[in-house]
Amino acid sequence: MAHAPRVALVTGGTRGFGRGIAFHLAADGLDCAITYRTRADLAREVVAQIEALGRRSLAVPLALEEPAQVPGAVAKIVEMFGRVDVLVANAAATAFRPMLEQKPHNVEKTLAISVRSFVAAVQAAAPHMADGGRIVVVSGIDSHQAMAGHGVLGAAKAAMESLVRILALELGPRGITVNAVSPGLVDTDSSRLYLEKGLGRAWEAAAARMIAATPLRRLGKVEDVASLVAYLASPSAGFLTGQTIILDGGLTIVSPFQRLLDTP
């Protein structure tokens, strides 16, 4: 008798990491639900492409800045699929400003999306997870390194990484693993926007400097992140939990002195 396909939920699944992760999980044989905030057209595209892979899919509108909406969104997914095996907390948003210029509503929104809604999603999804459930957080290097304009988002990501550890402890006896992926510079629209608009640096020149400083001598790709998330979501990762894995081509292991030799 064939087993029912595992079911994944990816927040922010219409573009960037979320979209790539959803496609990779579907290609691995999982039915995949995504959440989106405003772009229903992009959500329909993702659903259609997942269904073209022979998997079931569902797009659920969800404003993560309103954590009270999360249980209802998860309930819709459980109603359709009957279960949740994998939760990928990917969505994030913030106002990229210096800390002294941050407005209270910007701070609250960032924390609501990344922290409060993550807790709500785990509380809603975990009861529907059987032994072998997987929770994966998409974090970032701003969680442990200072980046201009990323103060509030970095704090939110650091909080998520702390939650990864306590959730791994609490959910481990049920066979549920909890881990985070912390990507470095990946070639996405968001990265280009941050470098060009946020830092005032031309993409090509900035990317060249980053490549020169990275041991693997290339930028990350969305597929790099999706592949690692898919592994963490797989049965093969059943003894790996409570970890934040830095995926940056080795950039953060390089000392400032070595960078003097490696960069122009």
Secondary structure, 3 states (H helix, E strand, C coil): CCCCCCEEEECCCCCHHHHHHHHHHHHCCCEEEEEECCCHHHHHHHHHHHHHCCCCEEEEECCCCCHHHHHHHHHHHHHHHCCCCEEEECCCCCCCCCHHHCCHHHHHHHHHHHHHHHHHHHHHHHHHCCCCCEEEEECCHHHCCCCCCCHHHHHHHHHHHHHHHHHHHHHHHHCCEEEEEEECCECCHHHHHHHHHHCCCCHHHHHHHHHHHCCCCCCECHHHHHHHHHHHCCHHHCCCCCCEEEECCCHHHCCHHHHHHHCC
